[in-house]
Amino acid sequence: QQQVKQSPQSLIVQKGGISIINCAYENTAFDYFPWYQQFPGKGPALLIAIRPDVSEKKEGRFTISFNKSAKQFSLHIMDSQPGDSATYFCAARRGGGADGLTFGKGTHLIIQP
Amino acid sequence: DAGVTQSPTHLIKTRGQHVTLRCSPISGHKSVSWYQQVLGQGPQFIFQYYEKEERGRGNFPDRFSARQFPNYSSELNVNALLLGDSALYLCASSLNHGPETQYFGPGTRLLVL
């Protein structure tokens, strides 16, 4: 049972463009939603995270948009750069945290120069 | 400051063998979680430990076990290895138990032949 659905599976964006990755969740008990970036051979690195009491959070070129009623959240990467080419994972965690993070299947992002 | 460290980096085992993976959390962090990441998928939660006690367990068989030591480092043990156990095993540390930010180590790449 996949509790966090991520799309698209792969994405190609031109340098300077906006990369958009979407996630949808089912469990309304989730109350923490992070995004991770992973390069080949490395562990995931936290990019940005949001809690459901806010609809948007921005850190540098990275923005999370959160729609609680639709149970959806998305990552926007502004002014995408070749160094942003990586696999991105959305995740969610239930309040109390005993279940650990539930991850989406990932989006392989390629930024073309 | 050192991040999360894991050892070994790579490991090759044969079916039926036993393996022990090790993790040292970020200094001051008291919680360690273990995840399994199969190639092309998002990480899947195995265990969380906090203050040397198991606080959460994912949907993995009893062949998987873990423990946390007084210095907050942790071991993941897998018995009777199967080919399907081949994966990247990730350790994540967080300051406390609950929906805290989790910081991942580089992982141990396990290949079961």
Chai-1 contact restraints between the chains, C-beta under 6 A:
chainA,res_idxA,chainB,res_idxB,connection_type,confidence,min_distance_angstrom,max_distance_angstrom,comment,restraint_id
A,Y32,B,P99,contact,1.0,0.0,6.0,A-B,restraint_1
A,K42,B,P106,contact,1.0,0.0,6.0,A-B,restraint_2
A,G43,B,L90,contact,1.0,0.0,6.0,A-B,restraint_3
A,G43,B,F104,contact,1.0,0.0,6.0,A-B,restraint_4
A,G43,B,G105,contact,1.0,0.0,6.0,A-B,restraint_5
A,G43,B,P106,contact,1.0,0.0,6.0,A-B,restraint_6
A,G43,B,G107,contact,1.0,0.0,6.0,A-B,restraint_7
A,P44,B,F104,contact,1.0,0.0,6.0,A-B,restraint_8
A,F89,B,G42,contact,1.0,0.0,6.0,A-B,restraint_9
A,R93,B,P99,contact,1.0,0.0,6.0,A-B,restraint_10
A,G97,B,G98,contact,1.0,0.0,6.0,A-B,restraint_11
A,G97,B,P99,contact,1.0,0.0,6.0,A-B,restraint_12
A,A98,B,R55,contact,1.0,0.0,6.0,A-B,restraint_13
A,A98,B,G56,contact,1.0,0.0,6.0,A-B,restraint_14
A,D99,B,G56,contact,1.0,0.0,6.0,A-B,restraint_15
A,G100,B,S33,contact,1.0,0.0,6.0,A-B,restraint_16
A,G100,B,F45,contact,1.0,0.0,6.0,A-B,restraint_17
A,G100,B,Q48,contact,1.0,0.0,6.0,A-B,restraint_18
A,G100,B,G56,contact,1.0,0.0,6.0,A-B,restraint_19
A,F103,B,G42,contact,1.0,0.0,6.0,A-B,restraint_20
A,F103,B,P43,contact,1.0,0.0,6.0,A-B,restraint_21
A,G104,B,G42,contact,1.0,0.0,6.0,A-B,restraint_22
A,K105,B,Q41,contact,1.0,0.0,6.0,A-B,restraint_23
A,K105,B,G42,contact,1.0,0.0,6.0,A-B,restraint_24
A,G106,B,G42,contact,1.0,0.0,6.0,A-B,restraint_25
